[in-house]
């Protein structure tokens, strides 16, 4: 079940050493997504996050999600090393809970024009809100079931045909449904679904799988990013989000409660 982070205004579902499986706003709060013009190198990106939250009148603890873009897929040790550096910044901000970040995270590699170095593209944070519409962010999930090891747990490794992508989708959707159940929030048609894969077969598989397994036809369709998951051997990643607002990162949200 989820763990409340009262200082941040959200609850999180632990499960990863470098991120929470997902987060959901606590009562009295909602979630805003702030988007940068493009991937900003990691150090500058963290500084932009800190500056934005200060201007928005929100504490660092309100930060609940990060979206990163990377130049290339990493092997297992490279990913471990990257996560160590990433977690070190969150530790310096005092954001770790039980030794791990409570934030959601998605990080992928664009196929076309990847950034020269890992950068921050967007981030999510909580703001006070009197509405009752659930807001949440589910971390990017790939085709390694929760609790399974990498790389031995990869579903249909090395395969990218329609049947293989359908099997990968089924695994990912199952993990997302478990995450949302743990957070106590519904997967509604209003939630945004983002799909990351270099393969065109992934789009049909994802839509069919979400409609069939989750019983949801996304009202906004599925946003397909021609991008790769961050670790070698993976072919597909999906995240699900429901925010109150999406804004430019240079325009902090200070709007009052939703009507």
C-alpha positions as CSV (number, residue, x, y, z in Angstrom):
1,X,0.0,0.0,0.0
2,X,1.0,3.6,-0.4
3,X,3.0,5.6,2.1
4,X,2.0,9.2,2.9
5,X,4.5,12.0,2.4
6,X,2.8,14.7,4.4
7,X,5.5,17.3,3.9
8,X,5.1,16.9,0.1
9,X,1.3,16.7,-0.1
10,X,1.3,13.3,-1.8
11,X,1.5,9.5,-1.1
12,X,3.9,7.2,-2.9
13,X,4.1,3.5,-3.7
14,X,7.7,2.3,-2.9
15,X,9.3,-0.4,-5.0
16,X,12.4,0.8,-6.8
17,X,15.8,1.9,-5.5
18,X,15.8,5.0,-7.6
19,X,12.1,6.0,-7.7
20,X,8.7,5.2,-6.4
21,X,6.4,3.1,-8.6
22,X,3.9,6.0,-8.5
23,X,2.6,8.9,-6.6
24,X,-0.9,10.4,-5.9
25,X,-1.9,13.7,-4.4
26,X,-3.1,13.7,-0.8
27,X,-6.5,15.2,0.0
28,X,-6.3,19.0,-0.2
29,X,-3.6,18.8,-3.0
30,X,-3.3,18.2,-6.7
31,X,-0.4,17.8,-9.1
32,X,1.0,20.3,-11.7
33,X,3.4,19.3,-14.5
34,X,6.0,21.8,-15.5
35,X,7.6,21.4,-18.9
36,X,11.0,22.9,-20.0
37,X,11.6,24.0,-23.6
38,X,13.8,20.9,-24.1
39,X,16.1,18.6,-22.1
40,X,18.2,20.8,-19.8
41,X,21.5,19.1,-18.6
42,X,20.9,17.4,-15.3
43,X,22.7,19.9,-13.1
44,X,21.0,22.9,-14.7
45,X,17.8,21.0,-14.7
46,X,17.9,20.4,-11.0
47,X,18.6,24.1,-10.5
48,X,15.6,25.0,-12.7
49,X,13.4,22.7,-10.6
50,X,14.6,24.4,-7.4
51,X,14.1,27.9,-8.8
52,X,10.6,27.1,-10.1
53,X,9.4,25.6,-6.8
54,X,10.7,28.6,-4.9
55,X,8.9,31.0,-7.3
56,X,5.8,28.9,-7.0
57,X,5.9,29.1,-3.2
58,X,6.3,25.4,-2.8
59,X,8.9,23.5,-0.8
60,X,11.3,21.0,-2.4
61,X,9.3,18.3,-0.7
62,X,6.5,19.1,-3.1
63,X,8.5,17.7,-6.0
64,X,6.9,14.3,-6.9
65,X,7.9,13.4,-10.4
66,X,10.9,13.8,-12.8
67,X,11.0,13.2,-16.6
68,X,14.5,12.7,-18.0
69,X,15.9,12.3,-21.5
70,X,19.2,10.4,-22.0
71,X,21.6,10.2,-24.9
72,X,21.9,6.4,-25.0
73,X,20.7,3.2,-23.4
74,X,22.8,1.9,-20.6
75,X,23.9,-1.5,-19.5
76,X,23.1,-2.8,-16.0
77,X,26.1,-1.3,-14.3
78,X,25.8,2.0,-16.2
79,X,22.3,2.3,-15.1
80,X,23.3,1.6,-11.5
81,X,26.0,4.3,-11.7
82,X,23.6,6.8,-13.2
83,X,21.0,6.2,-10.5
84,X,23.6,6.7,-7.8
85,X,24.4,10.2,-9.1
86,X,20.7,11.0,-9.5
87,X,19.8,9.8,-6.0
88,X,22.7,11.8,-4.6
89,X,21.0,15.0,-5.6
90,X,17.7,14.0,-4.1
91,X,19.6,13.0,-0.9
92,X,21.2,16.5,-0.8
93,X,17.8,18.0,-1.0
94,X,16.6,15.8,1.9
95,X,14.0,14.1,-0.2
96,X,14.8,10.4,0.4
97,X,12.4,8.2,2.5
98,X,13.8,5.0,3.9
99,X,16.9,5.5,1.8
100,X,15.0,5.7,-1.6
101,X,13.4,8.6,-3.5
102,X,9.6,8.8,-3.1
103,X,9.3,10.6,-6.5
104,X,7.9,9.0,-9.7
105,X,10.3,9.0,-12.7
106,X,10.4,8.4,-16.4
107,X,13.6,8.5,-18.4
108,X,14.0,7.4,-22.0
109,X,16.2,8.0,-25.1
110,X,14.7,9.8,-28.1
111,X,15.5,7.9,-31.3
112,X,15.8,11.1,-33.3
113,X,18.1,13.9,-32.0
114,X,18.8,12.5,-28.5
115,X,20.4,15.0,-26.1
116,X,24.2,15.0,-25.8
117,X,23.9,14.4,-22.1
118,X,21.1,13.4,-19.7
119,X,18.7,16.2,-19.1
120,X,15.5,17.2,-17.4
121,X,12.5,17.7,-19.7
122,X,9.7,18.1,-17.2
123,X,8.8,17.6,-13.5
124,X,5.7,17.3,-11.4
125,X,4.9,18.9,-8.0
126,X,2.0,19.3,-5.7
127,X,0.0,22.4,-5.0
128,X,-2.9,23.1,-2.6
129,X,-6.3,22.4,-4.2
130,X,-9.8,22.0,-2.8
131,X,-11.1,19.8,-5.6
132,X,-11.7,16.1,-5.4
133,X,-10.4,14.9,-8.7
134,X,-7.6,12.3,-8.2
135,X,-4.2,13.4,-9.5
136,X,-1.3,10.9,-9.9
137,X,1.8,10.0,-11.8
138,X,2.9,6.5,-12.5
139,X,6.6,5.9,-13.2
140,X,7.6,4.6,-16.6
141,X,7.1,0.8,-16.5
142,X,8.9,-1.5,-19.0
143,X,8.5,-5.1,-19.8
144,X,10.1,-6.5,-16.7
145,X,7.4,-7.5,-14.2
146,X,7.5,-5.9,-10.8
147,X,9.7,-8.1,-8.6
148,X,11.4,-9.9,-11.5
149,X,15.1,-9.5,-12.1
150,X,16.8,-7.8,-15.1
151,X,17.7,-9.1,-17.6
152,X,16.3,-12.5,-16.9
153,X,12.8,-11.2,-16.3
154,X,12.4,-9.4,-19.6
155,X,9.1,-10.5,-21.3
156,X,9.8,-11.9,-24.8
157,X,13.4,-10.7,-24.9
158,X,14.7,-9.7,-28.4
159,X,11.2,-9.9,-30.0
160,X,9.4,-7.0,-31.5
161,X,6.6,-8.6,-33.5
162,X,2.9,-7.9,-32.8
163,X,2.4,-10.9,-30.5
164,X,5.6,-10.1,-28.5
165,X,4.6,-6.5,-28.1
166,X,1.2,-7.5,-27.0
167,X,2.8,-9.8,-24.3
168,X,5.0,-6.9,-23.2
169,X,2.0,-4.6,-23.0
170,X,0.1,-7.1,-20.9
171,X,2.9,-7.2,-18.4
172,X,3.2,-3.4,-18.2
173,X,-0.5,-2.8,-17.9
174,X,-0.7,-5.3,-15.1
175,X,2.1,-3.5,-13.2
176,X,0.4,-0.2,-13.8
177,X,-3.0,-1.5,-12.5
178,X,-1.3,-2.9,-9.4
179,X,0.4,0.5,-8.8
180,X,-2.8,2.4,-9.2
181,X,-4.6,0.0,-6.8
182,X,-1.8,0.5,-4.3
183,X,-2.2,4.2,-4.6
184,X,-6.0,3.9,-4.3
185,X,-6.8,5.8,-7.5
186,X,-8.6,4.8,-10.7
187,X,-7.3,4.5,-14.2
188,X,-9.9,6.7,-15.9
189,X,-10.2,7.7,-19.6
190,X,-9.2,11.2,-18.6
191,X,-5.7,10.1,-17.6
192,X,-2.9,10.7,-20.1
193,X,-1.0,7.6,-21.4
194,X,2.5,8.0,-22.8
195,X,4.1,5.2,-24.7
196,X,7.8,5.0,-25.4
197,X,9.1,2.6,-28.0
198,X,11.1,2.8,-31.3
199,X,8.7,0.2,-32.8
200,X,5.5,1.0,-34.7
201,X,4.0,-2.3,-33.6
202,X,4.0,-1.0,-30.0
203,X,1.3,1.6,-30.6
204,X,-1.4,-0.9,-31.6
205,X,-0.4,-3.4,-29.0
206,X,-0.5,-0.7,-26.3
207,X,-4.0,0.6,-27.3
208,X,-5.5,-2.8,-27.5
209,X,-3.9,-3.9,-24.3
210,X,-5.0,-0.9,-22.3
211,X,-8.5,-1.1,-23.7
212,X,-8.8,-4.9,-23.1
213,X,-6.9,-5.3,-19.8
214,X,-7.5,-2.0,-18.0
215,X,-10.9,-1.5,-19.6
216,X,-10.0,2.1,-20.5
217,X,-10.2,3.8,-23.9
218,X,-7.9,6.9,-23.3
219,X,-9.9,10.0,-24.1
220,X,-6.8,11.8,-25.3
221,X,-5.5,8.8,-27.2
222,X,-2.0,7.4,-26.5
223,X,0.9,9.8,-26.9
224,X,3.6,7.8,-28.7
225,X,7.2,8.9,-28.2
226,X,9.7,7.3,-30.6
227,X,12.1,6.6,-27.8
228,X,13.9,3.7,-26.1
229,X,13.8,2.6,-22.5
230,X,16.9,3.5,-20.5
231,X,18.4,0.0,-20.3
232,X,19.6,-2.2,-23.1
233,X,17.4,-5.1,-24.0
234,X,14.1,-3.3,-23.3
235,X,11.7,-2.3,-26.2
236,X,8.7,-0.6,-24.5
237,X,7.8,1.7,-21.6
238,X,4.5,3.2,-20.6
239,X,3.6,5.8,-18.0
240,X,0.2,7.2,-16.9
241,X,-0.5,10.6,-15.4
242,X,-3.4,12.8,-14.3
243,X,-2.5,16.4,-13.6
244,X,-4.6,19.5,-12.9
245,X,-2.4,21.7,-15.0
246,X,0.5,21.5,-17.5
247,X,2.5,24.7,-17.6
248,X,5.7,26.1,-19.0
249,X,8.4,25.7,-16.3
250,X,9.1,29.4,-16.3
251,X,5.5,30.1,-15.3
252,X,5.0,28.7,-11.7
253,X,1.5,27.7,-10.8
254,X,-0.1,29.8,-8.1
255,X,-3.7,29.2,-9.2
256,X,-6.2,28.8,-6.4
257,X,-8.4,25.7,-5.8
258,X,-10.2,24.2,-8.7
259,X,-13.8,25.1,-9.0
